[in-house]
Amino acid sequence: MGTNYFAIRDATEGRDDAVQHHIGKSAGGWPFMFRAHEEMGVHDWPTWQRYLSRPGIRIKNKYGDQLTVNGLMHRVTGARENWRATYVSDALDGDLAMTLDGDLTSGREFR
């Protein structure tokens, strides 16, 4: 069981469509798993951090709790220190990749 996180871009004047993008998932014993959205230029923590720092972007988890970029960073970096490498190596097939920072990323939908 884990917690999913989402980037919410609120509707703005002249645009009434709020947009939600899956950032990734935190689960016990695993590094944070990022959802890559190459069309947005995001796929790992540094690229997501830049995107999430833009005005008009909010971060929420699946329970509706709002987080700051620093709050999400705590979950991302904390997971790097506590993951179990055997679980990750078993899961790394053709769909998952690991960044140099030790984060997992996938271009496919997951939750």
Rosetta blueprint (number, residue, H / E / L):
1 M L
2 G E
3 T E
4 N E
5 Y E
6 F E
7 A E
8 I E
9 R E
10 D L
11 A L
12 T E
13 E L
14 G L
15 R E
16 D L
17 D L
18 A L
19 V E
20 Q E
21 H E
22 H E
23 I E
24 G E
25 K E
26 S E
27 A E
28 G L
29 G L
30 W L
31 P L
32 F L
33 M E
34 F E
35 R E
36 A L
37 H E
38 E H
39 E H
40 M H
41 G L
42 V E
43 H L
44 D L
45 W H
46 P H
47 T H
48 W H
49 Q H
50 R H
51 Y H
52 L H
53 S L
54 R L
55 P L
56 G L
57 I E
58 R E
59 I E
60 K E
61 N E
62 K L
63 Y L
64 G L
65 D L
66 Q E
67 L E
68 T L
69 V H
70 N H
71 G H
72 L H
73 M H
74 H H
75 R H
76 V H
77 T H
78 G H
79 A H
80 R H
81 E H
82 N H
83 W L
84 R L
85 A H
86 T H
87 Y H
88 V H
89 S H
90 D H
91 A H
92 L L
93 D L
94 G L
95 D L
96 L E
97 A E
98 M E
99 T L
100 L L
101 D L
102 G L
103 D L
104 L E
105 T E
106 S E
107 G L
108 R L
109 E L
110 F L
111 R L
